[in-house]
Amino acid sequence: MTKLNHKASLIIYGAIIILGSCTRGNKPVVETTEVEILPENIVEMREDQVQLAGITMGEIEMRSVSNSLKVKGIVSVAPQSQATVSMPFGGFIKSTNLLPGNAITRGQTLAVIENQDFVDIQQNYLEAKNKLVFAEAEYNRHTDLYKDDVYSEKNVQQVTVEYKNLLAMVKSLEQKLILIGINPDKLDETNICSAVNLKSPITGYLKSVNINIGKYVSPTDVLFEIVNNDKLFLELNLFEKDVEKVTAGQKIRFFVNNCNDEHEAIITQTSKSVSLDKTFQVFAAVSGTCKNVLPGMYVNALIEESDIKTTALPSEAIVSFDDKDYIFTFEKDKEEEGKAFTEYKIIEIKKGGSASGYTEIELPAGFDLVNAKVVIKGAYNLLSAKKNAGEMAC
């Protein structure tokens, strides 16, 4: 390569001497043309060439791209973040207006269900409650009389048994009412109903809706499935040889659906046993809210064995030539003869480990890490332009 670090001006002198009868003392004409010679580490492109080359600028990032363990797994949710909703006593679906994917809040009505048994439970509860009032009064009266030796012990025992049986019946019917969604404290003889509201136990999204109006459902039928995606976690499968490489607190970077969008998770715990196929499970909590990450999705994950981060760039930002590695940085914008040009500077670097589309790099001393703008796409087009300009010798 020829090293030139300044702008040289070549003055081309030409003397045009007009011979003939019409000289009449004309002076020679001298023309000058200034030609820019770029430094060997600079390549320039016109604005249209930049667009055609697909050049995209970015910044150098701090990443841990080496010593990463590649694993596979699925996205899941904690048991307390998902719910299967059934109707304990069955019944006919009177109404519902929900579809899979609808957002649901805790306590929201999912469906209205009718059943004659609901009426019987309420009737039995009110009758037992009224009898209990009388039985309690009799129990107290007989107890007081027994203390005064008016009633025999046998009579008191009989009244006590009747009172306690009614008390147990009332408490049992109260629980049944609560189970079907009726508040016993608000129930009286004037508001007995044959239909009850089936309500959501958690906040989340409807994963499935398995009912329609008029359908009879039994206590074992799954009517709705609700999932709360706010707290997702990963179930990852590792080989037993890697058991010592992971521990709680390590960071994980993962991807879903072959997408380049990167998400993060933190290992919360590891399995304490190895399965028959010589693998063990690792569980990690997903950090923050991740768009388009849903339970059941398969993931490709990278477990970082070290938290040490170094300078890194997308692998396509690095070009190789003559067994050396380079990157291009933005130098300046300029204008020549009314046309916009951009200058890029080629800088030699040293590559390190690569993972997930990024490569660790070692920059030369004095590199401006904060302000530098790096070509992250189109670097090979710049390298080709440099070669075609004859400024890089093979």
C-alpha positions in Angstrom: 0.0 0.0 0.0 1.3 3.6 -0.8 1.0 5.8 2.3 -0.1 9.4 1.6 -1.3 11.4 4.6 -2.1 14.8 2.9 -3.9 16.2 -0.1 -1.5 16.6 -3.0 -2.1 19.0 -5.8 -0.8 18.1 -9.2 -0.4 21.1 -11.5 -0.5 20.2 -15.1 1.2 22.8 -17.2 0.4 22.9 -20.9 1.6 25.6 -23.3 -0.4 26.0 -26.3 1.5 28.0 -28.9 -0.6 29.1 -31.8 1.6 29.3 -34.9 0.5 31.1 -38.0 -0.2 34.4 -39.3 -2.6 35.3 -36.5 -0.2 35.1 -33.6 -0.2 38.9 -33.1 1.5 38.6 -29.7 -1.0 36.1 -28.0 0.3 34.8 -24.7 0.4 31.0 -23.9 -2.6 29.7 -21.9 -1.8 27.7 -18.7 -4.5 25.3 -17.3 -4.4 23.8 -13.8 -6.4 20.8 -12.5 -6.5 19.8 -8.8 -6.9 16.0 -8.1 -7.5 14.7 -4.5 -5.5 11.7 -3.4 -7.2 10.0 -0.4 -5.1 8.5 2.4 -4.8 4.8 2.1 -7.0 4.2 5.2 -9.9 6.2 3.8 -12.6 5.2 1.3 -15.3 7.5 0.0 -18.7 7.0 -1.5 -21.3 9.2 -3.1 -24.7 9.5 -1.4 -26.4 7.2 -3.9 -23.6 4.7 -3.6 -24.0 4.6 0.2 -27.7 3.8 -0.3 -27.0 1.1 -2.9 -24.4 -0.5 -0.7 -26.9 -0.8 2.1 -24.6 0.8 4.7 -26.0 1.1 8.2 -24.2 2.7 11.1 -24.2 1.6 14.7 -22.2 1.7 17.9 -19.7 -0.7 19.6 -21.5 -2.6 22.4 -20.3 -4.1 25.6 -21.3 -7.8 25.6 -20.3 -11.2 26.9 -20.0 -13.2 23.7 -17.6 -15.9 24.7 -17.8 -18.9 27.1 -21.6 -19.3 26.5 -23.4 -22.5 26.9 -26.0 -23.2 24.1 -29.2 -24.9 25.3 -32.8 -25.5 24.3 -36.1 -25.3 26.2 -39.6 -24.0 26.4 -41.4 -20.9 27.8 -43.6 -21.7 30.7 -45.6 -20.0 33.5 -45.7 -20.7 37.2 -48.6 -22.7 38.5 -50.0 -19.7 40.3 -50.0 -17.8 37.0 -52.4 -20.1 35.2 -55.9 -21.3 36.1 -58.3 -24.0 34.9 -61.9 -23.0 35.5 -64.7 -25.5 36.1 -68.2 -25.4 37.7 -68.2 -27.5 40.9 -71.9 -28.5 40.6 -72.3 -28.3 36.8 -75.2 -26.8 35.1 -76.4 -25.2 31.8 -74.6 -22.3 30.2 -77.0 -19.3 30.2 -74.7 -16.7 28.8 -71.1 -15.8 28.0 -69.5 -13.2 25.7 -65.8 -14.1 25.8 -63.4 -15.4 23.2 -59.8 -16.9 23.4 -57.3 -14.1 23.8 -59.6 -11.8 25.7 -57.9 -10.0 28.7 -59.4 -11.0 32.0 -59.2 -9.5 35.5 -59.5 -11.3 38.8 -63.2 -11.5 39.8 -64.6 -10.9 36.3 -67.7 -12.9 35.3 -66.7 -15.5 32.7 -70.2 -17.1 32.3 -73.6 -17.4 33.9 -74.6 -20.9 34.8 -78.1 -22.3 35.7 -78.9 -25.3 37.8 -81.9 -26.3 39.9 -79.5 -27.7 42.5 -78.5 -24.1 43.2 -82.0 -23.4 44.4 -82.1 -26.5 46.6 -78.8 -25.6 48.2 -80.1 -22.0 49.0 -83.4 -23.4 50.3 -81.7 -26.0 52.6 -79.3 -23.3 53.9 -82.1 -20.9 54.9 -84.2 -23.7 56.5 -81.2 -25.0 58.5 -80.3 -21.5 59.5 -83.8 -20.8 60.8 -83.9 -24.1 62.7 -80.5 -23.3 64.2 -81.8 -20.1 65.8 -84.4 -22.2 67.7 -82.0 -25.0 68.5 -79.4 -22.6 69.9 -82.1 -21.0 72.2 -83.1 -24.5 73.4 -79.5 -25.5 73.9 -78.8 -22.4 76.1 -82.1 -22.9 78.0 -81.5 -26.6 78.8 -77.9 -25.9 79.8 -79.0 -23.3 82.3 -81.8 -25.6 83.7 -79.3 -28.5 84.0 -77.1 -26.3 86.1 -80.1 -25.7 88.4 -80.8 -29.5 88.5 -84.1 -29.1 86.7 -83.3 -31.2 83.6 -81.5 -34.5 83.5 -78.1 -34.9 81.8 -79.7 -37.1 79.2 -82.1 -34.3 78.0 -79.2 -31.8 77.8 -77.2 -34.2 75.8 -80.0 -34.8 73.3 -80.5 -31.0 72.8 -76.8 -30.5 72.5 -76.6 -33.1 69.7 -79.5 -31.5 67.8 -77.9 -28.1 68.1 -74.5 -29.2 66.9 -75.9 -31.2 64.0 -77.8 -28.1 62.7 -74.7 -26.0 63.3 -72.6 -28.4 61.2 -75.3 -28.4 58.5 -75.4 -24.6 58.3 -71.6 -24.4 58.0 -71.5 -27.1 55.3 -74.2 -25.4 53.2 -72.4 -22.1 53.7 -69.3 -23.6 52.0 -71.4 -25.0 49.2 -72.8 -21.5 48.5 -69.4 -20.0 48.5 -68.2 -22.8 46.1 -70.8 -21.8 43.5 -70.3 -18.1 44.0 -73.1 -17.0 46.4 -72.4 -14.9 49.4 -74.2 -16.5 52.4 -74.3 -13.2 54.3 -76.3 -11.6 51.6 -78.8 -14.5 51.0 -82.3 -14.3 52.4 -85.7 -15.6 51.5 -86.3 -12.8 48.9 -83.3 -13.3 46.6 -83.0 -17.0 45.9 -81.8 -17.5 42.3 -81.3 -20.4 39.9 -78.3 -18.9 38.1 -74.8 -17.9 39.4 -71.9 -16.1 37.9 -68.7 -18.1 37.3 -65.8 -15.7 38.0 -62.1 -15.6 37.1 -59.7 -16.6 39.9 -56.7 -14.7 38.4 -55.9 -11.8 36.0 -54.6 -12.8 32.6 -55.6 -13.8 29.1 -58.0 -16.5 28.0 -56.1 -19.4 26.5 -59.2 -21.5 25.7 -63.0 -21.2 25.9 -64.8 -24.6 25.8 -68.4 -23.6 26.2 -71.4 -22.3 24.3 -74.9 -21.1 25.3 -77.2 -23.9 26.3 -74.5 -26.5 26.8 -74.6 -28.7 29.9 -71.3 -28.9 31.7 -70.3 -31.3 34.4 -68.1 -30.6 37.4 -65.1 -32.2 35.7 -65.4 -30.2 32.5 -62.7 -27.6 31.8 -64.7 -24.5 30.8 -61.9 -21.9 30.6 -58.1 -21.8 30.7 -56.5 -18.5 31.8 -52.8 -17.6 31.7 -51.0 -14.6 33.2 -47.9 -13.8 31.1 -46.5 -11.2 33.5 -44.2 -13.7 35.1 -42.8 -16.1 32.6 -40.0 -18.5 33.1 -37.8 -20.9 31.0 -37.5 -24.6 31.4 -34.1 -25.5 29.9 -32.6 -29.0 29.4 -28.9 -29.4 29.9 -26.6 -32.5 29.8 -25.3 -33.8 33.0 -21.7 -32.9 32.0 -22.7 -29.2 32.2 -24.1 -29.4 35.7 -21.2 -27.6 37.3 -21.4 -24.8 34.7 -24.7 -23.3 35.9 -25.8 -21.8 39.1 -28.5 -19.5 40.4 -28.0 -15.9 39.4 -26.4 -16.5 36.0 -27.8 -14.5 33.1 -29.4 -16.1 30.0 -30.0 -14.6 26.6 -32.7 -16.4 24.6 -34.5 -16.2 21.2 -37.9 -17.5 20.1 -39.2 -18.5 16.6 -35.8 -18.1 15.0 -36.2 -14.3 15.6 -33.2 -12.0 16.1 -34.9 -10.2 19.0 -32.9 -11.0 22.1 -34.5 -11.5 25.5 -33.0 -12.0 29.0 -33.6 -14.3 31.9 -32.0 -15.1 35.3 -31.5 -18.6 36.5 -33.5 -19.1 39.7 -32.8 -22.7 40.4 -31.5 -26.0 39.0 -32.9 -29.5 39.2 -31.5 -31.7 42.0 -31.7 -34.9 40.0 -30.7 -36.2 36.6 -33.3 -37.9 34.4 -32.9 -41.3 32.6 -31.8 -39.5 29.4 -28.9 -38.0 31.4 -30.2 -34.5 31.3 -31.3 -32.1 34.1 -33.5 -29.0 34.1 -32.7 -25.4 34.8 -35.3 -22.8 35.6 -34.9 -19.1 34.8 -37.2 -16.1 35.4 -37.7 -14.0 32.3 -36.6 -10.4 32.9 -39.2 -7.7 32.1 -42.0 -7.9 29.7 -41.2 -9.6 26.4 -43.4 -9.0 23.3 -44.5 -12.1 21.4 -43.1 -14.5 24.0 -45.9 -16.9 25.0 -46.1 -20.0 27.1 -45.3 -23.2 25.2 -42.8 -21.6 22.8 -39.5 -23.3 22.1 -36.4 -21.2 22.8 -32.7 -21.3 22.0 -30.8 -19.9 24.9 -27.2 -18.9 25.7 -26.1 -19.3 29.3 -23.3 -16.9 30.1 -20.6 -18.6 32.1 -19.1 -15.2 32.9 -20.5 -11.8 33.6 -17.4 -10.1 32.1 -18.4 -7.9 29.2 -16.1 -6.8 26.4 -16.3 -4.6 23.2 -18.3 -6.4 20.5 -19.9 -5.8 17.2 -22.3 -7.7 14.9 -20.1 -10.3 13.1 -21.0 -8.9 9.7 -19.5 -5.5 10.7 -16.0 -7.2 10.6 -14.2 -7.8 7.3 -11.0 -9.8 6.6 -8.2 -9.1 4.1 -4.7 -10.6 3.9 -5.2 -12.5 7.2 -6.1 -9.3 9.0 -9.5 -8.1 10.4 -10.9 -4.6 9.9 -13.9 -2.4 10.7 -15.1 0.8 9.0 -15.9 4.0 11.0 -17.6 7.2 9.9 -15.0 9.9 9.2 -16.9 12.8 7.7 -19.4 14.1 5.2 -18.3 16.4 2.5 -19.3 17.9 -0.8 -17.4 18.0 -4.1 -18.6 19.6 -7.3 -22.1 19.9 -5.8 -22.3 16.2 -4.9 -22.5 14.8 -1.4 -19.8 12.3 -0.3 -19.1 10.4 2.8 -15.7 9.2 4.0 -15.1 6.0 6.0 -12.0 5.0 7.8 -10.7 1.5 7.8 -9.3 0.3 11.2 -7.5 -2.9 11.9 -8.8 -4.8 14.9 -8.4 -8.2 16.5 -11.2 -10.7 16.7 -12.2 -12.7 19.8 -15.0 -15.2 20.4 -18.3 -15.2 18.6 -21.8 -16.0 19.7 -25.4 -15.2 18.7 -24.3 -13.1 15.7 -21.8 -10.9 17.7 -18.0 -11.1 17.8 -15.7 -9.8 20.5 -13.1 -7.3 19.2 -9.9 -5.7 20.5 -9.6 -2.1 19.4 -6.4 -0.1 18.8 -5.1 2.2 21.5 -6.7 5.7 21.5 -9.9 4.5 19.8 -12.8 6.8 20.7 -15.3 4.2 22.0 -17.9 6.8 23.0 -18.3 8.9 19.9 -17.3 6.4 17.1 -19.9 5.4 14.6 -19.3 2.0 13.1 -20.5 0.5 9.8 -22.5 -2.6 11.0 -24.0 -3.4 7.6 -22.4 -3.1 4.2 -18.8 -3.3 5.4 -17.9 -5.8 2.6 -19.2 -3.4 0.0 -16.8 -0.7 1.4 -14.0 -3.2 1.3 -14.8 -4.0 -2.3 -14.8 -0.3 -3.1 -11.4 0.1 -1.4 -10.0 -2.8 -3.5 -11.4 -1.5 -6.7 -9.9 1.9 -6.1 -6.5 0.2 -6.2 -5.6 1.3 -2.7 -5.3 -2.1 -1.2 -2.6 -4.4 -2.6 -3.0 -8.1 -2.5 
